[in-house]
């Protein structure tokens, strides 16, 4: 499995090239200025639309504006907010949070643009089951520009759907299942595969009902889980109120200055924190990814821009509000750079693997378990080692460009051998022979588990009960929405007859994700970034090429809104009418 994860890492290095991340951000900046800061309209007019002020049951669509936003948010407000933020901080440091904010702000304009395009080109021939998304934008949009391009548009739409399916089964499904299984095992000793089976059954019960059931469930589940999480987060932040302002200063300072290694944090350069923060924010908010437009296309409205304005609220709620809460909880409690949980009694031997095909691969002898320190920040009273626990220690070796030092992590798992618990180390890669830095051992709390430990520092067992509950709710909500996104991709590619088979495979992959294919923070980071990356590569060009149409529609809508030309007596212009206007 290690070779597979390294292969995925190579693909991600290409997908997430720094220049492409900057292109995504530049796109959000352009549409922010082009729309004259549509973020304001989303926060004001968008909120009025959500309250039902403009609802009309006779408009085409299957679900209300609120249900459409909830369905989209149920995909975005997920473990990316609990686990993704923790991963960004654990790997990139506090500065990563600042770049998440930047993506959240400019992502509001990006989200408005892509959803407006989806609404302009959606298929409402069956008002109860509208079809929309980037695949229809590029298919119909190119055909409108030139009938000779119809075939190209259809192919590009198909390519988008392939990337959509990749993202649905990776970040939208398996990433969620793995994190839930990990935190459930850590706190309650539940076998990971058992969590996977339960998740698969619950998700199957919801997705069999289609978008109406998904919208109904999301409309109830999303507000409850967000309010629950924020309420519990306030308990932690009130307890650490004096650290909030210094933490905010640390976030901003670290965004423009390297963060040195300290405790469990290995160190991070400005560039590494920037890329990690942007990647995690794009994964969490899905801005520019092209997924949310599929959910919003089902909204009941005759005004395409109206749903786009509502969609602009997603990155604000997801990234500016929920992700910030998680970041402050982790940073103010100090779990991100905590002291070691133990120290090796004897430094294990590191020796060459003698593998001719992998000459830079090194092996580490099994070692005895170190004693857990009683005063460790994140350990609960009477906590003990158990089979399945993951740990890491620092090794000194090749220069690390991401951390601006020569440190990297060596990972080990707690296993039972010959009636004793031991640390079984994974092999490591280094051109020169590495050595252990100091023998300090840290529990490898990944994602949601790290966030849970932050809650525990304020009130023992608070994280134990809250975060697993939130993780289950967030994961289920995300998986049901992403199942719908993938379903729409299958319909475009193969037709409705293939949907039942797709749903079975989707639920089966939930179980697969909990069968031990991921072991480290880097593994799950690679896998979730794969899905997000492939979608961005096809959708961002679509948004850039057709975005002027969304901006025409947006400014036309705002002008009519200002002049009171809304309601039954006024029809929104068609895409052809918009393009004919000068």
C-alpha positions as CSV (number, residue, x, y, z in Angstrom):
1,X,0.0,0.0,0.0
2,X,2.9,2.3,0.7
3,X,3.9,2.3,-3.0
4,X,0.3,3.2,-4.0
5,X,0.2,6.1,-1.7
6,X,3.5,7.3,-3.0
7,X,2.1,7.1,-6.6
8,X,-0.9,9.2,-5.6
9,X,1.5,11.7,-4.0
10,X,3.3,12.1,-7.4
11,X,0.0,12.8,-9.1
12,X,-0.9,15.4,-6.5
13,X,2.5,17.1,-7.0
14,X,1.4,17.7,-10.6
15,X,-2.3,18.6,-9.8
16,X,-1.4,21.0,-7.0
17,X,1.5,22.8,-8.7
18,X,1.9,26.2,-7.0
19,X,1.1,28.1,-10.2
20,X,-2.2,26.4,-10.6
21,X,-3.2,27.2,-7.0
22,X,-2.4,30.9,-7.8
23,X,-4.6,30.7,-10.9
24,X,-7.5,29.5,-8.8
25,X,-7.1,32.3,-6.4
26,X,-6.6,34.9,-9.2
27,X,-9.9,33.7,-10.7
28,X,-11.7,34.4,-7.4
29,X,-10.1,37.8,-7.2
30,X,-11.1,38.7,-10.8
31,X,-14.8,37.8,-10.1
32,X,-14.7,39.6,-6.8
33,X,-13.9,42.9,-8.6
34,X,-15.9,42.1,-11.7
35,X,-19.0,41.6,-9.5
36,X,-18.1,44.7,-7.4
37,X,-17.7,42.6,-4.3
38,X,-20.6,40.2,-4.6
39,X,-19.7,38.9,-1.1
40,X,-21.8,41.8,0.3
41,X,-24.8,40.7,-1.8
42,X,-24.5,37.2,-0.6
43,X,-24.5,38.2,3.0
44,X,-27.4,40.6,2.7
45,X,-29.7,39.7,-0.2
46,X,-28.7,36.0,0.0
47,X,-29.9,35.9,3.6
48,X,-33.2,37.4,2.6
49,X,-33.6,34.7,-0.2
50,X,-32.9,32.0,2.3
51,X,-35.7,33.3,4.6
52,X,-38.2,32.6,1.8
53,X,-38.9,36.2,0.8
54,X,-38.7,35.3,-2.9
55,X,-40.0,31.7,-2.8
56,X,-42.6,30.7,-5.4
57,X,-43.9,27.1,-5.5
58,X,-44.7,27.5,-9.2
59,X,-41.1,28.1,-10.1
60,X,-39.2,25.1,-11.7
61,X,-37.2,23.0,-9.4
62,X,-37.4,20.3,-6.7
63,X,-36.3,21.9,-3.5
64,X,-36.3,25.3,-1.8
65,X,-33.3,27.7,-1.7
66,X,-32.7,26.7,2.0
67,X,-32.7,23.0,1.2
68,X,-30.4,23.5,-1.8
69,X,-28.0,25.5,0.3
70,X,-28.3,22.8,3.1
71,X,-27.6,20.0,0.6
72,X,-24.6,21.8,-0.7
73,X,-23.4,22.7,2.8
74,X,-23.9,19.1,3.9
75,X,-21.1,18.3,1.4
76,X,-18.9,21.2,2.3
77,X,-19.4,21.4,6.1
78,X,-18.0,18.0,6.8
79,X,-14.8,16.4,8.1
80,X,-12.9,19.0,6.1
81,X,-13.9,21.4,8.9
82,X,-12.9,19.1,11.7
83,X,-10.2,16.9,10.2
84,X,-9.0,19.0,7.3
85,X,-8.2,22.0,9.4
86,X,-6.3,19.8,11.9
87,X,-4.3,18.3,9.0
88,X,-3.5,21.8,7.6
89,X,-2.2,23.0,11.0
90,X,-0.4,19.7,11.9
91,X,1.5,19.9,8.6
92,X,1.7,23.5,7.7
93,X,1.4,25.4,11.0
94,X,-0.8,28.3,12.1
95,X,-0.1,30.3,8.9
96,X,-2.1,27.8,6.9
97,X,-5.3,29.2,8.6
98,X,-4.7,32.6,7.2
99,X,-4.6,31.3,3.6
100,X,-7.8,29.3,4.3
101,X,-9.4,32.7,5.1
102,X,-8.2,34.2,1.9
103,X,-9.7,31.3,-0.1
104,X,-12.9,31.6,1.9
105,X,-13.4,35.3,1.0
106,X,-12.5,35.1,-2.7
107,X,-14.2,31.7,-2.9
108,X,-17.5,33.4,-2.3
109,X,-17.3,35.2,-5.6
110,X,-16.0,32.1,-7.3
111,X,-18.9,30.0,-6.0
112,X,-21.5,32.6,-7.1
113,X,-20.0,32.5,-10.6
114,X,-20.0,28.8,-11.1
115,X,-23.5,28.3,-9.6
116,X,-24.9,31.1,-11.7
117,X,-23.5,29.4,-14.8
118,X,-25.0,26.1,-13.7
119,X,-28.4,27.7,-13.2
120,X,-28.3,29.5,-16.6
121,X,-27.7,26.2,-18.4
122,X,-29.7,23.7,-16.3
123,X,-32.2,21.4,-17.8
124,X,-35.7,21.8,-16.3
125,X,-37.6,19.7,-18.9
126,X,-38.6,17.6,-15.8
127,X,-39.2,20.3,-13.1
128,X,-39.2,17.7,-10.4
129,X,-35.7,16.5,-11.4
130,X,-33.7,19.4,-12.8
131,X,-30.2,18.6,-14.2
132,X,-27.3,21.0,-13.9
133,X,-23.6,21.4,-13.3
134,X,-20.4,22.2,-15.2
135,X,-21.0,19.3,-17.6
136,X,-24.1,20.9,-18.9
137,X,-22.5,24.4,-18.9
138,X,-19.6,23.2,-21.2
139,X,-21.9,21.0,-23.3
140,X,-24.6,23.6,-24.0
141,X,-22.3,26.6,-23.8
142,X,-20.0,25.5,-26.6
143,X,-22.9,24.4,-28.7
144,X,-24.5,27.9,-28.3
145,X,-21.3,29.6,-29.3
146,X,-20.8,27.3,-32.4
147,X,-22.8,24.2,-33.3
148,X,-19.6,22.7,-34.6
149,X,-18.3,22.6,-31.0
150,X,-21.2,20.6,-29.7
151,X,-19.2,17.4,-29.9
152,X,-16.3,18.9,-28.0
153,X,-18.6,20.2,-25.3
154,X,-20.1,16.8,-24.8
155,X,-16.7,15.2,-24.5
156,X,-15.5,17.9,-22.0
157,X,-18.6,17.4,-20.0
158,X,-17.9,13.7,-19.9
159,X,-14.3,14.4,-18.7
160,X,-15.7,16.6,-15.9
161,X,-18.0,13.8,-14.8
162,X,-15.1,11.3,-14.6
163,X,-13.3,13.7,-12.3
164,X,-16.5,14.2,-10.4
165,X,-16.7,10.5,-9.7
166,X,-13.1,10.4,-8.6
167,X,-13.7,13.2,-6.1
168,X,-17.0,11.6,-5.0
169,X,-15.4,8.3,-4.0
170,X,-12.2,9.9,-2.5
171,X,-12.7,13.1,-0.7
172,X,-16.5,12.9,-0.6
173,X,-16.7,9.4,0.6
174,X,-13.6,7.4,1.7
175,X,-11.9,10.4,3.4
176,X,-15.0,10.9,5.5
177,X,-15.4,7.2,6.4
178,X,-11.7,6.8,7.3
179,X,-11.7,9.7,9.7
180,X,-14.9,8.5,11.4
181,X,-13.5,5.0,11.8
182,X,-10.2,6.4,13.2
183,X,-11.7,8.6,15.8
184,X,-14.2,5.9,16.8
185,X,-11.4,3.4,17.3
186,X,-9.3,5.9,19.2
187,X,-12.0,6.7,21.8
188,X,-14.3,3.7,21.9
189,X,-12.2,0.8,20.6
190,X,-14.7,0.2,17.8
191,X,-13.2,-1.9,15.0
192,X,-12.7,0.4,12.0
193,X,-14.5,-1.9,9.6
194,X,-17.6,-2.0,12.0
195,X,-17.8,1.8,11.7
196,X,-17.6,1.4,7.9
197,X,-20.4,-1.0,7.8
198,X,-22.7,1.1,9.9
199,X,-21.9,4.2,7.8
200,X,-22.6,2.3,4.6
201,X,-26.1,1.2,5.9
202,X,-27.0,4.7,7.0
203,X,-25.9,6.4,3.8
204,X,-27.7,3.8,1.7
205,X,-31.0,4.4,3.6
206,X,-30.8,8.1,2.7
207,X,-29.5,8.2,-0.9
208,X,-32.1,5.7,-2.1
209,X,-34.6,8.5,-1.7
210,X,-32.9,10.9,-4.2
211,X,-32.4,14.6,-4.0
212,X,-35.7,15.3,-2.2
213,X,-34.8,13.0,0.7
214,X,-31.2,14.3,0.7
215,X,-32.5,17.9,0.7
216,X,-34.9,17.1,3.5
217,X,-32.4,15.3,5.7
218,X,-29.7,18.0,5.0
219,X,-32.2,20.8,5.9
220,X,-32.6,19.3,9.3
221,X,-29.1,17.9,9.9
222,X,-26.9,20.7,8.8
223,X,-28.2,23.5,11.1
224,X,-28.3,21.2,14.1
225,X,-24.7,19.9,13.6
226,X,-23.2,23.3,12.9
227,X,-24.9,24.9,16.0
228,X,-23.9,21.9,18.2
229,X,-20.3,22.2,17.1
230,X,-20.1,25.9,17.5
231,X,-21.7,25.8,20.9
232,X,-19.2,23.2,22.1
233,X,-16.4,25.2,20.5
234,X,-17.4,28.3,22.5
235,X,-16.8,26.3,25.7
236,X,-13.2,25.8,24.7
237,X,-12.7,29.4,23.5
238,X,-14.2,30.9,26.6
239,X,-11.8,28.8,28.7
240,X,-8.9,30.0,26.6
241,X,-10.3,33.6,26.0
242,X,-7.0,35.2,26.9
243,X,-5.2,33.3,24.1
244,X,-7.5,34.2,21.3
245,X,-5.9,37.5,20.3
246,X,-2.3,36.2,20.6
247,X,-3.4,33.2,18.5
248,X,-4.9,35.4,15.8
249,X,-1.6,37.4,15.7
250,X,0.3,34.1,15.4
251,X,-1.9,33.0,12.4
252,X,-1.1,36.3,10.6
253,X,2.5,36.3,11.5
254,X,3.1,32.7,10.5
255,X,1.4,33.3,7.2
256,X,4.4,35.5,6.2
257,X,7.2,33.9,8.3
258,X,8.5,30.3,8.6
259,X,7.3,28.4,11.7
260,X,10.0,26.6,13.5
261,X,9.7,23.1,14.7
262,X,8.3,22.7,18.2
263,X,7.1,19.6,20.0
264,X,4.7,17.7,17.7
265,X,5.0,20.3,14.9
266,X,7.9,19.6,12.5
267,X,8.2,23.1,11.1
268,X,6.9,24.8,8.0
269,X,7.9,27.3,5.4
270,X,5.6,30.1,4.3
271,X,5.1,28.5,0.9
272,X,4.2,25.1,2.4
273,X,1.7,26.7,4.8
274,X,0.2,28.7,1.9
275,X,-0.3,25.7,-0.3
276,X,-1.6,23.5,2.5
277,X,-4.0,26.2,3.6
278,X,-5.4,26.8,0.2
279,X,-5.7,23.1,-0.6
280,X,-7.6,22.4,2.6
281,X,-9.9,25.4,2.1
282,X,-10.6,24.4,-1.5
283,X,-11.3,20.9,-0.3
284,X,-13.5,22.1,2.5
285,X,-15.5,24.9,0.7
286,X,-15.4,23.2,-2.8
287,X,-15.0,26.7,-4.3
288,X,-14.2,26.3,-8.0
289,X,-14.6,22.6,-7.8
290,X,-17.9,22.4,-9.6
291,X,-19.7,20.1,-7.2
292,X,-22.0,22.6,-5.4
293,X,-23.6,23.8,-8.7
294,X,-25.1,20.3,-9.1
295,X,-27.0,20.6,-5.8
296,X,-28.1,24.2,-6.4
297,X,-29.4,23.3,-9.9
298,X,-32.3,21.5,-8.1
299,X,-33.4,24.7,-6.4
300,X,-36.9,26.0,-7.1
301,X,-36.4,29.4,-8.8
302,X,-36.8,31.1,-12.1
303,X,-33.9,33.5,-11.4
304,X,-30.5,31.9,-12.0
305,X,-28.5,34.5,-10.3
306,X,-30.7,34.3,-7.2
307,X,-29.3,30.9,-6.4
308,X,-25.8,32.0,-7.2
309,X,-26.1,34.7,-4.6
310,X,-27.3,32.1,-2.1
311,X,-24.4,29.8,-3.0
312,X,-21.9,32.6,-2.2
313,X,-22.8,32.0,1.5
314,X,-21.2,28.6,1.5
315,X,-17.5,29.5,1.7
316,X,-18.4,32.1,4.4
317,X,-20.2,29.6,6.6
318,X,-17.8,26.7,5.9
319,X,-14.4,28.4,6.0
320,X,-14.8,31.8,7.7
321,X,-17.0,30.5,10.5
322,X,-16.7,26.7,11.1
323,X,-13.1,26.2,10.0
324,X,-12.0,29.2,12.0
325,X,-13.6,27.7,15.1
326,X,-11.7,24.5,14.6
327,X,-8.4,26.3,14.1
328,X,-8.8,28.5,17.2
329,X,-9.7,25.4,19.3
330,X,-6.6,23.5,18.1
331,X,-4.2,26.5,18.4
332,X,-5.3,28.0,21.7
333,X,-5.2,24.6,23.4
334,X,-1.7,23.9,22.2
335,X,-2.3,20.3,20.9
336,X,-0.7,21.1,17.6
337,X,2.8,21.6,19.1
338,X,2.4,19.5,22.3
339,X,5.2,17.7,24.1
340,X,5.9,14.1,23.4
341,X,3.7,11.3,24.8
342,X,6.8,9.2,25.5
343,X,10.5,8.5,24.9
344,X,12.1,5.4,23.5
345,X,14.2,3.6,26.1
346,X,16.7,2.3,23.5
347,X,17.2,3.9,20.1
348,X,16.3,1.4,17.4
349,X,18.8,0.5,14.7
350,X,18.2,2.0,11.2
351,X,19.6,-0.2,8.4
352,X,19.5,-0.3,4.7
353,X,16.7,-2.4,3.1
354,X,19.3,-3.8,0.6
355,X,16.6,-3.4,-2.1
356,X,18.3,-2.8,-5.4
357,X,15.2,-1.1,-6.8
358,X,14.9,1.2,-3.8
359,X,18.4,1.9,-2.7
360,X,17.3,4.9,-0.6
361,X,14.8,2.8,1.5
362,X,15.7,2.2,5.2
363,X,14.3,-0.2,7.7
364,X,13.9,0.2,11.5
365,X,14.0,-2.5,14.1
366,X,10.9,-3.2,16.2
367,X,11.1,-1.5,19.6
368,X,9.6,-1.8,23.1
369,X,6.8,0.6,23.9
370,X,7.9,3.7,25.9
371,X,6.0,4.6,29.1
372,X,3.3,7.2,28.5
373,X,4.1,10.5,30.3
374,X,1.5,11.3,33.0
375,X,1.8,15.1,32.3
376,X,1.2,14.9,28.6
377,X,-1.2,17.6,27.5
378,X,-3.6,15.4,25.5
379,X,-3.6,12.2,27.5
380,X,-6.6,11.3,29.5
381,X,-6.3,9.8,33.0
382,X,-5.2,6.2,33.0
383,X,-4.7,6.1,29.3
384,X,-2.7,3.2,28.0
385,X,-1.2,1.9,24.8
386,X,-3.5,-0.3,22.7
387,X,-3.0,-2.3,19.5
388,X,-3.6,-0.1,16.5
389,X,-2.2,3.1,18.0
390,X,-0.1,5.1,15.5
391,X,3.0,7.0,16.6
392,X,5.8,9.0,15.0
393,X,9.3,10.1,15.9
394,X,11.6,12.6,14.3
395,X,14.5,11.5,12.2
396,X,17.4,13.7,10.9
397,X,18.3,13.0,7.3
398,X,17.9,14.8,3.9
399,X,17.1,18.5,3.7
400,X,13.3,19.0,3.8
401,X,12.1,21.9,1.6
402,X,8.7,21.9,3.2
403,X,10.0,22.5,6.7
404,X,13.2,24.4,6.1
405,X,15.2,21.8,8.2
406,X,16.5,18.3,7.9
407,X,13.6,16.6,9.8
408,X,11.1,14.1,8.7
409,X,8.8,11.6,10.4
410,X,9.2,7.9,11.0
411,X,5.9,6.2,11.7
412,X,5.2,3.1,13.7
413,X,2.1,1.1,14.8
414,X,1.5,-0.6,18.1
415,X,1.3,-4.3,17.4
416,X,1.2,-7.5,19.5
417,X,4.2,-9.9,19.0
418,X,5.1,-12.9,21.1
419,X,2.6,-11.8,23.8
420,X,4.0,-8.3,24.0
421,X,3.0,-4.9,22.7
422,X,5.7,-3.4,20.5
423,X,6.3,-0.6,18.0
424,X,6.5,-1.8,14.4
425,X,8.1,0.9,12.2
426,X,7.4,1.6,8.6
427,X,10.3,1.9,6.2
428,X,11.6,5.4,5.5
429,X,13.2,7.0,2.4
430,X,16.5,9.0,2.6
431,X,19.5,9.4,0.3
432,X,21.8,9.5,3.3
433,X,21.6,7.3,6.4
434,X,19.1,8.9,8.8
435,X,19.2,8.9,12.6
436,X,16.6,9.5,15.3
437,X,16.6,13.1,16.5
438,X,16.0,12.6,20.2
439,X,13.9,9.4,20.6
440,X,10.8,11.4,21.6
441,X,7.6,9.6,20.5
442,X,4.3,11.4,19.6
443,X,0.9,9.7,19.2
444,X,-0.1,10.2,15.6
445,X,-3.5,11.8,16.1
446,X,-4.7,12.6,12.7
447,X,-7.5,14.9,11.6
448,X,-10.6,14.6,13.7
449,X,-8.8,12.8,16.5
450,X,-6.4,15.8,17.0
451,X,-9.4,18.1,17.2
452,X,-11.0,15.8,19.8
453,X,-7.9,16.0,21.9
454,X,-8.1,19.8,21.8
455,X,-11.6,19.6,23.4
456,X,-10.3,17.2,26.0
457,X,-7.8,19.7,27.3
458,X,-10.6,21.9,28.5
459,X,-12.9,19.2,29.8
460,X,-11.8,15.6,30.0
461,X,-14.1,13.4,27.8
462,X,-15.6,16.5,26.1
463,X,-13.8,15.6,22.9
464,X,-14.4,11.9,23.4
465,X,-18.2,12.4,23.1
466,X,-18.5,15.6,21.0
467,X,-16.1,15.1,18.2
468,X,-17.0,11.5,17.3
469,X,-20.7,12.6,17.3
470,X,-19.9,15.6,15.1
471,X,-17.6,13.5,12.9
472,X,-20.4,10.9,12.3
473,X,-23.0,13.7,11.6
474,X,-20.6,15.7,9.4
475,X,-19.4,12.6,7.5
476,X,-22.9,11.2,6.9
477,X,-24.1,14.6,5.6
478,X,-21.1,14.9,3.3
479,X,-21.4,11.4,1.9
480,X,-25.1,11.7,1.1
481,X,-24.6,14.9,-0.9
482,X,-21.5,13.6,-2.7
483,X,-23.4,10.4,-3.6
484,X,-25.9,12.7,-5.4
485,X,-23.1,14.5,-7.2
486,X,-21.6,11.3,-8.4
487,X,-25.1,10.1,-9.4
488,X,-25.5,13.1,-11.7
489,X,-22.2,12.3,-13.2
490,X,-23.3,8.7,-13.9
491,X,-26.6,9.9,-15.4
492,X,-24.6,12.1,-17.8
493,X,-22.2,9.3,-18.7
494,X,-24.3,6.2,-18.7
495,X,-28.0,7.2,-18.1
496,X,-30.3,6.5,-15.2
497,X,-30.1,2.7,-15.6
498,X,-26.6,2.7,-14.2
499,X,-27.5,4.6,-11.0
500,X,-28.5,1.6,-8.8
501,X,-25.1,-0.1,-9.5
502,X,-23.3,3.1,-8.8
503,X,-25.0,3.5,-5.4
504,X,-24.0,-0.1,-4.4
505,X,-20.4,0.6,-5.4
506,X,-20.4,3.9,-3.5
507,X,-21.6,2.3,-0.3
508,X,-19.2,-0.6,-0.7
509,X,-16.3,1.9,-0.9
510,X,-17.2,3.3,2.5
511,X,-16.3,-0.1,4.0
512,X,-13.2,-0.4,1.9
513,X,-11.9,2.9,3.3
514,X,-12.0,1.4,6.8
515,X,-10.0,-1.7,5.9
516,X,-6.6,-0.2,6.7
517,X,-5.5,1.3,3.4
518,X,-4.5,4.6,5.0
519,X,-2.0,4.8,7.9
520,X,-0.7,8.3,8.2
521,X,-1.6,12.0,7.9
522,X,0.2,12.2,4.6
523,X,-1.7,9.2,3.2
524,X,-5.2,10.6,3.8
525,X,-4.0,14.0,2.8
526,X,-2.9,12.7,-0.6
527,X,-6.1,10.7,-1.2
528,X,-8.5,13.6,-0.4
529,X,-6.4,16.1,-2.5
530,X,-6.5,13.8,-5.5
531,X,-10.3,14.1,-5.9
532,X,-10.3,17.9,-5.4
533,X,-7.4,18.4,-7.7
534,X,-8.7,16.6,-10.7
535,X,-12.1,18.4,-10.6
536,X,-10.4,21.8,-10.3
537,X,-8.3,21.2,-13.4
538,X,-11.4,20.8,-15.6
539,X,-13.8,23.1,-13.9
540,X,-11.7,26.2,-13.4
541,X,-11.1,26.5,-17.2
542,X,-14.9,26.3,-17.7
543,X,-15.5,29.0,-15.1
544,X,-12.9,31.2,-16.7
545,X,-14.1,30.7,-20.3
546,X,-17.9,31.2,-19.6
547,X,-17.6,33.4,-16.5
548,X,-18.4,36.6,-18.4
549,X,-21.9,35.2,-19.0
550,X,-22.5,34.8,-15.3
551,X,-21.3,38.3,-14.7
552,X,-23.7,39.7,-17.3
553,X,-26.5,37.8,-15.7
554,X,-25.4,39.0,-12.2
555,X,-25.3,42.7,-13.1
556,X,-28.6,42.4,-14.9
557,X,-30.2,40.8,-11.8
558,X,-28.8,43.4,-9.4
559,X,-30.0,46.3,-11.7
560,X,-33.5,44.8,-11.7
561,X,-33.4,44.2,-7.9
562,X,-32.4,47.9,-7.4
563,X,-35.2,49.0,-9.7
564,X,-37.9,46.8,-8.2
565,X,-38.3,44.7,-11.4
566,X,-38.8,41.4,-9.7
567,X,-41.8,39.1,-9.3
568,X,-44.4,37.5,-11.5
569,X,-44.5,40.5,-13.9
570,X,-40.8,40.3,-14.7
571,X,-39.0,37.3,-16.3
572,X,-35.3,36.7,-16.0
573,X,-33.7,37.0,-19.4
574,X,-32.6,33.8,-21.2
575,X,-29.0,33.1,-21.8
576,X,-29.5,34.1,-25.5
577,X,-31.0,37.4,-24.5
578,X,-28.2,38.1,-22.1
579,X,-25.5,37.4,-24.7
580,X,-27.3,39.6,-27.2
581,X,-27.2,42.6,-24.7
582,X,-24.3,45.0,-25.1
